[in-house]
Amino acid sequence: MFSEKTIVAVATAYGEGGIGIVRLSGDKSKEILHKIFVPAKETSLQNRKLTYGVIKDPSTGEVIDEVLAVFFPSPNTYTREDVVEINCHGSVVSLRKTLELALKLGAQLAESGEFTKRAFLNGRLDLTQAEAVIDLIKAKTDKSFESAFSQLEGSLSFKVREIREALMNLLVQITVNLDYPDEDIEEITYADLLDGISQIGDMIEKLLSTADTGRIIRDGLKVVISGSPNVGKSSLLNALLRESRAIVTEIPGTTRDTIEESMSIRGIPIRLVDTAGIRYTDDKIEQIGIEKSKQAFNEADLIIFMIDGSLSLSDDDVALLKHIEDKKAIVLINKIDIGKVVDEKQVLKMLPNTDILNASVIGDIGIDALKDKIEAMVYDGSVKQGESLLVTNARHKDLLIRAESAINDAKNMTLKKEALDFIEVDVRLCWELLGEIIGETATEDIIDEVFANFCLGK
């Protein structure tokens, strides 16, 4: 068990609401509940059944609130400890007073994520599943929720354990050959060793191939709309949001600051940034907006660079195109409905590896094609659309990169037919690094760091 102390916290969001829940976990949970909860007449508290009654201060007799209370006996609970949940009215005062009563009677205020931490330390969840809980809470799209729920169910854990089992089988064979060379044991050959190591390397590589897509599904894609003034950037923002969020006029320089909005495209969370048109100007306010545009430009995951297709490329257009040569970008040639004048070949010559789309934002032409292109770029061909097993966590990605490096070192030494002792060190390192992902070889500091990012009450 994690601790002898009983913890308590408000498990619902702070503020007014229809309902608010105070949660306790630990050996004293039931005892505390009996002291502060009085069931209604002709009812009694039964395990795993909501019971109507009131919360009453045992020292003064003051009734705090009408509630529904439930007691869950261990071990079949979220934390594998005794758990109590008190469903109060969603009043800040009611929740605060109920929490204070529990604290007065011996409970201690839970730390961030301590309920889930206990679930992990008591063996109900592994570390990847515990991390999925907070991702589930923070999910902003169906896809990010689906990915987090898949991880909570153990999809990533299963794959990591599968790779670790293959590594352990290799370690056993290597160790037996090292420790008992004279026994009648089948000798492991370098060919067999290379085959096993290569298969493990392929499995790790496949997991890693989902990491960039997974990060975007979890954290969102920062998409910056950039270009010269009056090319239709604010119109595109409004079209994608399907609302008039930005002011649109024919006057260049109308947008003086960056405008950021959140949305979903094909289930992908997007942080969409409309920027001020970048050009030389003496207007000090516009200059500040342009500097913010340049900063957003440099921080973007994807740039939608807009060009006025009814005009020839301006000097500002050419200068900006040079800045996106090494960035992930889509060039959107706008205003094709009033006649296409711009030389598309000139754009292709400057950006031969960048996708170019034609559009009329005002006429709703090219918007779906733009969404399709963003979706395709996120999945990048290496991840099947609809696939739920994605590496979404930066900690997992870092450990997988290090594990891949270790197994590649083992592979290189096997190719050179180095001593088994040296190969064994890297195979074991790979096994330990993968163990950190699911928490089996993680240190206390790593565990504390993971749960420090959680909210109270979860």
Legacy VTK file of the C-alpha trace (Angstrom):
# vtk DataFile Version 3.0
C-alpha trace
ASCII
DATASET POLYDATA
POINTS 458 float
0.000 0.000 0.000
1.145 3.541 -0.777
0.564 5.229 2.589
-1.226 4.869 5.894
-2.629 8.397 5.655
-6.123 9.061 4.365
-6.306 11.803 1.749
-9.139 14.084 0.703
-9.717 16.597 -2.107
-12.458 18.197 -4.139
-12.593 16.033 -7.288
-14.620 18.414 -9.448
-13.654 21.696 -11.065
-13.609 24.779 -8.849
-16.615 27.085 -9.196
-20.391 26.897 -9.370
-22.011 23.791 -10.811
-24.884 21.373 -10.521
-22.797 18.981 -8.437
-19.468 18.905 -6.633
-17.665 15.834 -5.313
-15.430 15.465 -2.278
-13.316 12.312 -2.532
-11.447 10.443 0.219
-9.055 7.501 -0.062
-7.421 5.508 2.720
-8.111 3.403 5.796
-10.004 6.142 7.680
-12.340 7.032 4.805
-15.324 5.054 6.099
-14.756 6.159 9.688
-14.713 9.839 8.656
-17.837 9.386 6.531
-19.756 7.853 9.443
-18.845 10.827 11.625
-20.035 13.520 9.218
-22.783 11.813 7.177
-26.277 11.209 8.544
-28.456 9.046 6.257
-32.092 9.960 5.803
-34.652 8.153 7.967
-35.191 4.458 7.237
-32.026 4.286 5.125
-28.541 3.057 5.872
-25.177 3.332 4.195
-24.505 0.306 1.997
-21.326 -0.485 0.081
-21.279 0.784 -3.513
-24.767 2.331 -3.274
-25.520 6.043 -3.269
-27.295 6.984 -0.059
-29.252 10.189 0.504
-28.629 12.169 3.679
-26.933 15.260 5.076
-23.424 16.312 6.006
-23.421 17.463 9.612
-20.652 18.965 11.730
-20.376 16.468 14.634
-19.065 19.122 17.023
-21.840 21.703 16.492
-24.681 19.770 14.901
-24.754 22.248 11.979
-26.133 20.774 8.765
-23.780 21.662 5.925
-25.578 20.274 2.864
-27.939 17.620 1.510
-25.809 15.051 -0.281
-25.555 11.631 -1.832
-22.703 9.594 -0.336
-21.151 6.282 -1.345
-18.491 4.017 0.164
-16.311 1.734 -1.994
-14.384 -0.924 -0.020
-10.887 -1.922 -1.168
-9.434 -3.452 -3.262
-11.924 -2.951 -6.114
-11.609 0.833 -6.235
-9.731 3.428 -8.265
-6.850 3.542 -5.749
-7.258 -0.057 -4.450
-7.913 1.534 -1.052
-11.162 2.328 0.728
-12.729 5.236 -1.164
-15.562 7.613 -0.259
-17.292 10.049 -2.596
-19.660 12.721 -1.289
-21.847 14.317 -3.953
-22.688 17.823 -2.738
-24.481 20.687 -4.409
-21.964 22.450 -6.629
-21.417 25.312 -4.205
-17.932 26.495 -3.305
-19.119 26.985 0.302
-20.610 23.481 0.617
-17.506 21.831 -0.819
-15.144 23.895 1.325
-17.037 23.128 4.551
-17.277 19.408 3.777
-13.563 19.316 2.956
-12.725 21.150 6.204
-14.725 18.622 8.244
-12.801 15.714 6.695
-9.501 17.464 7.392
-10.539 18.190 10.987
-11.266 14.487 11.523
-7.834 13.281 10.416
-7.701 13.284 6.633
-4.862 15.083 4.863
-5.229 17.256 1.785
-4.260 15.253 -1.312
-1.344 16.389 -3.430
-1.721 16.904 -7.173
-2.516 13.562 -8.794
-2.193 11.640 -5.528
-5.292 9.489 -6.111
-3.902 8.288 -9.453
-0.418 7.993 -7.931
-1.836 5.580 -5.361
-3.548 3.642 -8.162
-0.124 3.303 -9.813
1.821 2.411 -6.670
-0.853 -0.063 -5.592
-0.591 -1.829 -8.955
-3.934 -0.900 -10.498
-2.382 1.161 -13.310
1.070 1.271 -14.829
2.744 4.618 -15.480
1.571 5.007 -19.082
-2.021 4.351 -18.021
-1.702 6.848 -15.180
-0.374 9.488 -17.581
-3.294 8.753 -19.902
-5.712 9.859 -17.175
-4.565 13.479 -17.369
-4.494 13.326 -21.180
-8.095 12.091 -21.094
-9.118 15.029 -18.918
-7.343 17.553 -21.150
-8.467 16.058 -24.485
-9.941 18.703 -26.784
-10.997 16.575 -29.766
-12.529 13.160 -30.377
-9.204 11.898 -31.735
-7.156 13.056 -28.746
-9.749 11.532 -26.401
-9.707 8.256 -28.348
-5.902 8.120 -28.243
-5.790 8.815 -24.484
-8.508 6.259 -23.779
-6.645 3.634 -25.813
-3.542 4.273 -23.714
-5.599 4.114 -20.511
-6.863 0.703 -21.596
-3.246 -0.431 -21.929
-2.541 -0.442 -25.683
0.880 1.209 -25.303
1.689 -0.793 -22.172
0.940 -4.037 -24.013
3.281 -3.145 -26.880
6.088 -2.040 -24.559
5.745 -5.220 -22.487
5.825 -7.278 -25.686
9.143 -5.684 -26.695
10.562 -6.076 -23.172
9.620 -9.766 -23.181
11.543 -10.243 -26.437
14.504 -8.403 -24.902
14.357 -10.558 -21.784
14.375 -13.731 -23.880
17.534 -12.462 -25.582
19.094 -11.557 -22.239
18.382 -15.036 -20.883
20.039 -16.678 -23.893
23.073 -14.382 -23.695
23.441 -14.829 -19.924
23.186 -18.626 -20.112
25.887 -18.734 -22.807
28.106 -16.415 -20.752
27.685 -18.110 -17.374
27.530 -21.758 -18.450
29.787 -22.075 -21.506
30.731 -25.704 -20.761
27.221 -27.001 -20.150
25.186 -28.899 -22.728
23.226 -25.790 -23.775
22.329 -24.688 -27.268
24.843 -22.016 -28.178
23.405 -18.736 -29.416
24.845 -17.740 -32.764
25.519 -14.206 -33.944
23.038 -14.810 -36.760
20.277 -15.686 -34.280
21.248 -12.753 -32.085
21.194 -10.357 -35.042
17.769 -11.602 -36.108
16.312 -11.084 -32.621
17.882 -7.650 -32.168
16.727 -6.523 -35.619
13.124 -7.537 -34.910
13.178 -5.601 -31.644
14.665 -2.569 -33.388
11.872 -2.671 -35.974
9.223 -2.777 -33.234
10.721 0.250 -31.483
11.062 2.121 -34.785
7.395 1.486 -35.588
6.338 2.936 -32.239
8.584 5.963 -32.720
7.130 6.620 -36.172
3.845 7.600 -34.503
5.410 10.110 -32.085
5.180 13.283 -34.191
1.560 12.605 -35.074
0.858 11.621 -31.473
2.299 14.871 -30.113
0.062 16.874 -32.435
-3.035 14.838 -31.512
-2.258 15.430 -27.821
-0.978 19.015 -27.778
-2.367 20.463 -30.990
-0.829 21.781 -34.189
0.199 25.433 -34.177
-0.801 26.743 -37.602
0.221 30.285 -38.504
-1.463 32.149 -41.357
1.173 34.439 -42.838
1.703 36.663 -45.854
1.721 40.235 -47.062
-1.060 42.648 -46.066
-4.501 42.249 -47.674
-3.994 38.761 -49.108
-6.971 37.330 -47.177
-5.421 36.005 -43.959
-8.232 37.182 -41.690
-10.829 35.948 -44.186
-9.224 32.499 -44.052
-9.288 32.528 -40.238
-12.992 33.390 -40.311
-13.675 30.732 -42.960
-11.953 27.978 -40.984
-13.665 29.010 -37.740
-16.962 29.594 -39.567
-17.456 32.818 -37.635
-16.415 36.470 -37.973
-13.540 36.420 -35.495
-11.200 38.848 -37.287
-12.018 42.226 -38.807
-11.843 42.104 -42.598
-11.464 45.262 -44.726
-9.829 46.192 -48.009
-7.401 48.439 -46.119
-3.928 46.847 -45.834
-2.650 46.564 -42.263
-6.080 46.148 -40.624
-4.800 43.304 -38.415
-2.358 44.920 -35.960
-1.831 41.987 -33.586
-1.786 38.200 -33.674
-5.189 36.545 -33.152
-5.140 32.980 -31.805
-8.091 30.580 -31.773
-8.535 26.854 -31.112
-10.440 24.566 -33.452
-10.524 21.011 -34.777
-9.785 19.918 -38.334
-10.599 16.270 -39.086
-10.265 15.520 -35.348
-6.859 17.216 -35.131
-6.629 19.957 -32.473
-5.444 23.163 -34.130
-4.148 26.380 -32.613
-4.792 28.790 -35.445
-2.894 32.098 -35.478
-3.784 34.995 -37.759
-0.890 37.421 -38.032
-0.413 40.993 -39.103
0.688 41.369 -42.712
4.473 41.550 -42.893
5.762 44.593 -44.777
7.888 47.701 -44.235
5.906 50.425 -42.455
6.504 53.585 -40.439
3.426 52.914 -38.284
4.827 52.029 -34.821
1.727 50.084 -33.763
1.775 48.061 -36.969
5.523 47.469 -36.483
4.810 45.839 -33.092
2.217 43.577 -34.743
4.693 42.644 -37.472
7.336 41.682 -34.881
4.778 39.429 -33.168
3.964 37.939 -36.575
7.633 37.099 -37.139
7.842 35.450 -33.718
4.716 33.347 -34.400
6.161 32.522 -37.840
9.299 31.067 -36.226
7.358 29.060 -33.612
4.839 27.514 -36.021
4.423 23.781 -36.630
2.847 24.636 -39.985
2.674 27.857 -41.986
-0.146 28.656 -44.368
1.509 31.252 -46.581
-1.042 33.255 -48.517
-0.483 35.039 -51.822
-2.866 37.334 -53.670
-3.348 35.392 -56.896
-4.860 38.409 -58.676
-1.504 40.232 -58.538
2.101 39.490 -59.482
4.442 38.504 -56.646
5.491 41.578 -54.685
8.948 42.174 -53.227
7.436 41.417 -49.781
6.063 38.101 -51.094
9.457 37.101 -52.510
11.281 38.066 -49.307
8.846 36.050 -47.170
8.948 33.012 -49.461
12.698 32.803 -48.897
12.071 32.519 -45.147
9.863 29.411 -45.410
12.228 27.273 -47.495
13.149 25.098 -44.497
9.750 25.142 -42.774
6.704 22.924 -43.123
4.363 25.070 -45.164
1.413 25.191 -47.536
1.226 28.019 -50.074
-2.351 29.164 -50.619
-2.895 31.275 -53.741
-6.037 33.256 -52.921
-8.505 35.376 -54.928
-8.420 33.152 -58.018
-12.092 34.062 -58.571
-11.108 37.548 -59.790
-8.481 36.307 -62.227
-5.181 34.514 -61.632
-2.195 36.722 -62.479
0.514 35.416 -60.147
3.241 33.253 -61.718
2.851 29.867 -59.981
6.016 28.576 -61.671
8.013 31.284 -59.883
6.630 30.074 -56.536
7.422 26.442 -57.416
10.957 27.418 -58.383
11.498 29.037 -54.991
9.731 26.264 -53.022
9.982 23.061 -55.080
9.001 20.780 -52.172
6.050 22.808 -50.890
2.399 22.104 -51.658
0.579 24.869 -53.543
-3.209 25.186 -53.445
-5.512 27.565 -55.302
-8.398 29.124 -53.433
-11.025 31.780 -53.176
-11.601 32.112 -49.464
-14.547 34.461 -49.910
-16.115 32.005 -52.373
-15.403 28.999 -50.098
-13.218 27.461 -52.808
-10.200 25.417 -51.724
-11.046 25.302 -47.992
-11.783 21.547 -47.986
-8.631 20.886 -50.010
-6.647 22.843 -47.412
-8.147 20.754 -44.584
-7.327 17.551 -46.492
-3.730 18.684 -46.941
-3.337 19.551 -43.234
-4.717 16.121 -42.278
-2.356 14.360 -44.712
0.657 16.308 -43.417
-0.127 15.423 -39.797
-0.378 11.691 -40.512
2.565 11.920 -42.909
1.952 8.468 -44.422
3.613 6.674 -41.499
0.519 6.480 -39.323
-2.794 5.017 -40.407
-5.688 7.395 -39.973
-7.925 6.008 -37.261
-5.027 4.242 -35.536
-5.382 4.718 -31.774
-1.947 3.457 -30.655
0.085 6.648 -30.857
3.081 7.742 -28.803
1.730 11.066 -27.529
3.991 11.778 -24.567
7.374 13.538 -24.844
8.768 11.384 -21.999
7.832 8.211 -23.848
9.355 9.498 -27.091
12.645 10.388 -25.393
12.905 6.949 -23.779
12.062 5.217 -27.063
14.783 7.218 -28.853
17.322 6.196 -26.217
16.120 2.571 -26.323
16.441 2.563 -30.124
19.972 3.931 -29.831
20.888 1.195 -27.344
19.480 -1.622 -29.504
21.228 -0.172 -32.584
24.525 -0.199 -30.667
23.870 -3.850 -29.787
23.117 -4.554 -33.450
26.346 -2.917 -34.632
28.402 -4.895 -32.124
26.661 -8.106 -33.205
27.533 -7.385 -36.831
31.160 -6.960 -35.751
30.904 -10.155 -33.659
32.010 -8.389 -30.496
32.045 -10.227 -27.160
28.615 -11.181 -25.791
29.406 -9.258 -22.578
29.389 -5.948 -24.479
26.248 -6.800 -26.438
24.468 -7.796 -23.234
25.073 -4.340 -21.701
23.199 -2.534 -24.492
20.381 -5.091 -24.673
19.856 -4.703 -20.926
19.965 -0.903 -21.204
17.224 -1.045 -23.840
15.141 -3.274 -21.550
15.560 -0.853 -18.623
14.710 2.239 -20.687
11.480 0.644 -21.890
10.747 -0.278 -18.290
10.849 3.426 -17.411
7.971 4.041 -19.821
5.594 1.751 -17.929
7.140 2.590 -14.555
8.781 -0.737 -13.719
12.290 0.731 -13.658
11.376 4.403 -13.062
12.957 6.207 -10.122
10.977 7.991 -7.417
11.990 11.383 -8.852
10.565 10.484 -12.268
7.320 9.254 -10.715
6.961 12.449 -8.644
7.582 14.570 -11.752
4.887 12.727 -13.716
2.196 13.218 -11.057
3.154 16.838 -10.356
1.393 17.721 -13.641
-1.947 16.353 -12.447
-4.852 18.331 -11.019
-6.013 18.013 -7.434
-8.647 15.366 -6.809
-7.472 12.994 -9.547
LINES 1 459
458 0 1 2 3 4 5 6 7 8 9 10 11 12 13 14 15 16 17 18 19 20 21 22 23 24 25 26 27 28 29 30 31 32 33 34 35 36 37 38 39 40 41 42 43 44 45 46 47 48 49 50 51 52 53 54 55 56 57 58 59 60 61 62 63 64 65 66 67 68 69 70 71 72 73 74 75 76 77 78 79 80 81 82 83 84 85 86 87 88 89 90 91 92 93 94 95 96 97 98 99 100 101 102 103 104 105 106 107 108 109 110 111 112 113 114 115 116 117 118 119 120 121 122 123 124 125 126 127 128 129 130 131 132 133 134 135 136 137 138 139 140 141 142 143 144 145 146 147 148 149 150 151 152 153 154 155 156 157 158 159 160 161 162 163 164 165 166 167 168 169 170 171 172 173 174 175 176 177 178 179 180 181 182 183 184 185 186 187 188 189 190 191 192 193 194 195 196 197 198 199 200 201 202 203 204 205 206 207 208 209 210 211 212 213 214 215 216 217 218 219 220 221 222 223 224 225 226 227 228 229 230 231 232 233 234 235 236 237 238 239 240 241 242 243 244 245 246 247 248 249 250 251 252 253 254 255 256 257 258 259 260 261 262 263 264 265 266 267 268 269 270 271 272 273 274 275 276 277 278 279 280 281 282 283 284 285 286 287 288 289 290 291 292 293 294 295 296 297 298 299 300 301 302 303 304 305 306 307 308 309 310 311 312 313 314 315 316 317 318 319 320 321 322 323 324 325 326 327 328 329 330 331 332 333 334 335 336 337 338 339 340 341 342 343 344 345 346 347 348 349 350 351 352 353 354 355 356 357 358 359 360 361 362 363 364 365 366 367 368 369 370 371 372 373 374 375 376 377 378 379 380 381 382 383 384 385 386 387 388 389 390 391 392 393 394 395 396 397 398 399 400 401 402 403 404 405 406 407 408 409 410 411 412 413 414 415 416 417 418 419 420 421 422 423 424 425 426 427 428 429 430 431 432 433 434 435 436 437 438 439 440 441 442 443 444 445 446 447 448 449 450 451 452 453 454 455 456 457
